[in-house]
């Protein structure tokens, strides 16, 4: 199976799980007819999902896997659409499941893969299935405009890690603008006066981090950025270019005397750490690094200090709001919730050498 076939299979199986969550069962002939595949391929999909523990095989198809605490008293169905079920969104999904259990609703998950056309198909499918509310991180994460399907959505919608202040719509998101301030506060307390920011150019979080970084430095004395925030390429699209971009960040740090760098995402921060160590730099003695996201920051060869957005709570609160909207039958005040990230201290930050040398000895 080549990469294109694997991608098609992953999308097909995600859609099968959506149908399963809505109806409680799927049948092989219906899968084959809906997706235009052979019965053999449909059976292979069911077998693969069963092997992953995502459904229970029965004759001719599959059914939902019973979960502890699922007593059949669910009070509604909440559709959830996210761009990815891995990495950052994995913990959001865990929180959403917890919120669904707390609210007594069934959660139905679908993945858009950052594809707006796929997102539209999913939303239409959930609409036909008459879900009671929708929780969504839109594929196109703009603040000013919502997707065209939103105008015809009759059920409550809650945005997750997205916002739109131009419309009366609920959202729950991490306040990344404050998250970068949390990192700067930590570095300032350690004595760092020159700090840089490097962000992956393709994420919606990057825009908020740059806004927060520039706002904080504009009003704060004693800490400065020797050069503007650097946007680097995504390793998914251009790994060699990403590494070249990160090398240029190190070049500018060395030429300007910058002693600390905040890097988003933490996958990229781990790569940045490796490039710094390859140069012979000591982390944190020569350069402190703060990762942003805290998905895998602890797994670096030097465990990375990280800013951790409250991903679990974002998912839990979004589903709780959606369940309340679906159950109340009336329009209450719009809820726009921003949650503050926290710092997780590990081994990659320390006072810069000059600051450490100026501190009085404890002897």
C-alpha positions as a printed Julia matrix, in Angstrom:
363×3 Matrix{Float64}:
   0.0     0.0    0.0
   1.51    3.33  -1.1
   1.21    6.65   0.77
  -1.87    7.76  -1.19
  -3.66    4.47  -0.53
  -2.78    4.64   3.17
  -4.2     8.16   3.36
  -7.45    7.07   1.66
  -7.76    4.1    4.0
  -7.21    6.32   7.06
  -9.89    8.76   5.93
 -12.32    5.96   5.11
 -11.81    4.33   8.49
 -12.29    7.64  10.29
 -15.61    8.05   8.47
 -16.58    4.48   9.39
 -15.97    5.3   13.06
 -18.17    8.38  12.73
 -21.02    6.24  11.38
 -20.41    3.71  14.12
 -20.64    6.35  16.83
 -23.87    7.74  15.39
 -25.69    4.47  14.77
 -23.98    1.98  17.07
 -23.17   -0.46  14.26
 -21.83   -0.67  10.7
 -22.35   -3.33   8.04
 -19.78   -4.42   5.47
 -22.12   -4.1    2.42
 -23.07   -0.56   3.48
 -19.4     0.4    3.89
 -18.6    -0.95   0.43
 -21.52    0.89  -1.17
 -20.92    4.21   0.62
 -17.21    4.41  -0.18
 -17.17    2.65  -3.53
 -14.84   -0.13  -2.43
 -15.01   -3.92  -2.69
 -16.47   -6.11   0.04
 -12.96   -7.44   0.66
 -11.66   -3.9    1.3
 -14.62   -3.12   3.56
 -13.99   -6.3    5.59
 -10.31   -5.35   5.81
 -11.29   -1.93   7.21
 -13.52   -3.51   9.84
 -10.79   -5.98  10.78
  -8.2    -3.2   11.11
 -10.47   -1.13  13.35
 -11.27   -4.17  15.47
  -7.56   -4.91  15.87
  -7.1    -1.33  17.15
  -9.88   -1.88  19.67
 -12.13    0.75  18.06
 -15.02   -1.58  17.26
 -16.18   -5.09  18.05
 -16.53   -7.44  15.1
 -19.82   -9.23  14.58
 -21.12  -11.26  11.65
 -21.35   -8.92   8.65
 -19.88   -5.83  10.29
 -19.04   -4.23  13.62
 -20.61   -2.66  16.71
 -19.52   -0.19  19.36
 -17.11   -1.49  21.96
 -18.89   -1.35  25.34
 -17.24    1.09  27.77
 -17.33    1.04  31.53
 -19.98    3.42  32.76
 -21.94    3.41  29.49
 -25.27    2.35  30.95
 -27.44    3.28  28.01
 -28.79    6.45  29.65
 -27.02    8.92  27.35
 -28.94   12.18  26.99
 -27.74   13.27  23.56
 -25.1    13.02  20.86
 -22.33   15.59  20.44
 -20.39   15.58  17.19
 -16.72   16.53  17.45
 -14.56   17.44  14.44
 -10.82   17.98  14.89
  -8.01   18.34  12.32
  -5.96   15.5   13.82
  -6.37   12.79  16.43
  -2.68   12.82  17.32
  -0.19   15.13  19.0
  -1.7    18.33  20.36
  -5.3    17.26  19.79
  -4.91   13.88  21.47
  -5.11   15.42  24.94
  -7.99   17.69  23.87
  -9.83   14.56  22.78
  -9.17   12.9   26.14
 -10.7    15.92  27.86
 -13.67   15.87  25.5
 -14.35   12.23  26.34
 -14.21   13.09  30.04
 -16.63   15.98  29.49
 -19.0    13.67  27.61
 -19.05   11.22  30.53
 -19.64   14.07  32.99
 -22.53   15.42  30.9
 -24.06   12.04  30.1
 -23.81   12.42  26.32
 -22.29   10.31  23.57
 -19.33   11.81  21.75
 -18.9    11.1   18.05
 -15.46   11.9   16.61
 -14.42   12.71  13.05
 -11.11   13.97  11.66
 -10.83   16.59   8.89
  -7.06   16.35   8.28
  -7.02   20.16   7.85
  -9.05   19.67   4.64
 -11.98   22.09   4.3
 -13.76   19.92   1.73
 -13.5    16.91   4.06
 -14.71   19.06   6.95
 -17.8    20.06   4.94
 -18.57   16.4    4.14
 -18.25   15.48   7.82
 -20.47   18.34   8.98
 -23.14   17.41   6.43
 -22.98   13.79   7.56
 -23.36   14.81  11.2
 -26.22   17.16  10.28
 -28.08   14.34   8.52
 -27.53   12.14  11.55
 -29.15   14.84  13.7
 -26.46   15.3   16.3
 -27.59   17.58  19.11
 -24.55   19.9   19.01
 -21.17   20.25  17.33
 -17.72   20.88  18.82
 -15.15   21.77  16.17
 -11.61   22.95  15.57
 -12.08   24.22  12.03
  -9.7    23.12   9.31
  -9.05   26.75   8.39
  -8.27   28.44  11.72
  -9.04   32.09  10.91
 -10.48   34.38  13.58
 -12.45   36.64  11.26
 -14.45   34.19   9.17
 -16.35   30.99   9.85
 -16.87   28.26   7.21
 -19.83   28.75   4.88
 -21.7    25.77   6.39
 -21.99   27.62   9.7
 -24.81   29.87   8.44
 -27.08   26.86   7.85
 -26.19   24.94  11.02
 -29.31   24.77  13.16
 -27.68   23.07  16.15
 -25.37   24.68  18.74
 -21.71   24.97  17.72
 -18.74   25.39  20.07
 -15.3    26.23  18.68
 -12.3    24.55  20.26
  -8.84   26.2   20.06
 -10.41   28.65  17.63
 -12.35   31.88  18.08
 -14.57   34.24  16.14
 -15.42   37.47  17.94
 -17.32   38.79  14.93
 -20.18   36.35  15.63
 -22.13   35.32  18.71
 -20.57   31.89  19.06
 -19.16   29.98  22.0
 -15.49   29.05  22.06
 -12.92   27.57  24.41
  -9.25   28.1   23.67
  -5.84   28.32  25.28
  -4.66   31.91  25.71
  -1.33   31.47  23.97
  -0.64   35.19  24.16
  -0.36   34.73  27.93
   1.42   31.39  27.5
   4.42   33.09  25.89
   4.4    35.63  28.73
   4.63   32.71  31.18
   7.81   31.62  29.37
   9.24   35.15  29.33
   8.54   35.59  33.04
  10.44   32.4   33.8
  13.43   33.42  31.68
  13.5    36.96  33.08
  13.57   35.62  36.64
  16.59   33.55  35.68
  18.39   36.64  34.44
  18.05   36.3   30.66
  18.08   39.74  29.0
  18.14   38.61  25.35
  15.46   36.15  24.29
  14.32   34.92  20.87
  11.12   33.35  19.57
  11.02   30.77  16.74
   7.67   29.38  15.56
   6.44   26.94  12.97
   4.86   29.08  10.27
   1.9    26.78   9.53
   0.15   26.7   12.93
  -2.57   29.05  14.21
  -0.81   29.12  17.59
   2.19   30.87  16.0
   0.28   34.08  15.3
  -0.88   34.33  18.91
   2.61   33.62  20.25
   4.15   36.37  18.12
   1.43   38.84  19.21
   1.99   37.99  22.86
   5.78   38.07  22.56
   5.86   41.49  20.94
   3.26   42.93  23.33
   5.11   41.77  26.45
   8.52   42.99  25.26
   7.0    46.32  24.24
   5.99   47.12  27.8
   8.67   45.35  29.8
  12.13   46.55  30.77
  15.15   44.35  31.35
  14.43   41.79  28.63
  14.64   42.27  24.87
  14.59   40.41  21.55
  17.77   41.1   19.52
  15.96   40.05  16.34
  12.28   39.66  15.26
  10.43   36.36  15.76
  11.46   33.79  13.16
   8.94   31.66  11.31
  10.39   28.38  10.07
   9.14   25.74   7.64
   7.16   22.7    8.75
   9.12   19.46   8.94
   6.06   17.7    7.49
   6.41   19.71   4.28
  10.14   20.44   4.07
  12.34   18.79   6.73
  15.62   20.0    5.22
  14.33   23.57   5.02
  13.07   23.37   8.62
  16.53   22.34   9.84
  18.16   25.08   7.76
  15.78   27.64   9.28
  16.56   26.43  12.8
  20.3    26.6   12.05
  19.82   30.24  11.11
  18.17   30.86  14.47
  21.27   29.45  16.18
  23.5    31.63  13.98
  21.62   34.75  15.04
  21.65   33.73  18.7
  25.43   33.32  18.63
  26.02   36.59  16.76
  23.75   38.66  19.06
  24.53   37.09  22.43
  20.99   35.73  22.78
  20.9    33.31  25.71
  17.4    31.8   25.52
  14.97   30.72  22.8
  11.26   29.86  22.95
  10.44   27.31  20.23
   7.01   26.25  18.96
   6.14   23.45  18.47
   7.95   21.19  20.91
   8.56   18.63  18.14
  10.61   21.39  16.56
  12.12   22.35  19.91
  13.5    18.81  20.24
  15.03   19.14  16.76
  16.43   22.58  17.7
  17.98   21.04  20.81
  19.72   18.41  18.69
  21.12   21.01  16.3
  22.42   23.11  19.22
  24.13   20.1   20.8
  25.66   19.17  17.42
  27.34   22.6   17.41
  28.9    21.9   20.76
  26.59   24.24  22.64
  25.67   23.18  26.14
  22.0    23.28  27.1
  21.21   25.05  29.38
  24.68   26.41  30.27
  25.24   28.15  26.9
  21.66   28.34  25.67
  18.33   27.88  27.44
  15.41   26.44  25.47
  11.69   26.6   26.3
   9.39   24.43  24.2
   5.79   25.42  23.53
   2.98   22.79  23.51
   4.43   20.12  25.85
   3.42   17.14  23.75
   6.85   15.5   23.65
   9.15   18.08  25.29
  10.09   15.71  28.1
  11.56   13.22  25.61
  14.49   15.34  24.4
  18.04   14.22  25.19
  17.85   17.15  27.61
  14.32   17.22  29.02
  12.87   20.52  27.82
  11.22   23.09  30.03
   7.87   23.73  28.33
   4.75   25.83  28.34
   1.77   23.46  28.51
  -1.56   24.75  27.2
  -4.48   23.3   29.21
  -5.46   20.95  26.41
  -7.46   18.48  28.53
  -9.54   21.27  30.1
 -10.16   22.89  26.71
 -11.72   19.66  25.41
 -13.68   18.99  28.61
 -15.19   22.47  28.83
 -16.06   22.65  25.12
 -18.09   19.44  25.28
 -19.72   20.48  28.57
 -20.87   23.77  27.01
 -22.15   21.97  23.91
 -24.07   19.45  26.04
 -25.64   22.23  28.1
 -26.61   24.15  24.96
 -28.14   21.01  23.43
 -30.09   20.18  26.57
 -31.4    23.61  27.54
 -33.34   24.38  24.39
 -32.72   28.11  24.86
 -30.0    30.61  24.04
 -28.03   31.72  27.09
 -25.23   34.27  27.11
 -22.37   33.54  24.7
 -19.39   31.96  26.43
 -15.88   32.93  25.29
 -13.45   31.06  27.5
  -9.67   31.48  27.43
  -7.57   29.24  29.66
  -4.07   30.11  30.85
  -1.14   27.77  29.99
   1.32   26.76  32.7
   5.08   26.31  32.85
   6.57   22.83  33.31
  10.15   23.22  34.56
  12.67   20.64  33.41
  16.41   20.69  32.63
  16.75   22.96  29.58
  16.64   26.36  31.32
  19.07   27.93  33.77
  20.52   31.38  34.48
  22.87   32.54  31.69
  26.58   32.22  32.41
  27.06   35.97  33.1
  24.14   36.12  35.51
  25.19   32.92  37.26
  28.77   34.21  37.68
  27.55   37.49  39.23
  25.5    35.78  41.94
  27.13   35.67  45.39
  28.56   32.37  46.51
  26.66   30.45  49.2
  29.99   29.55  50.89
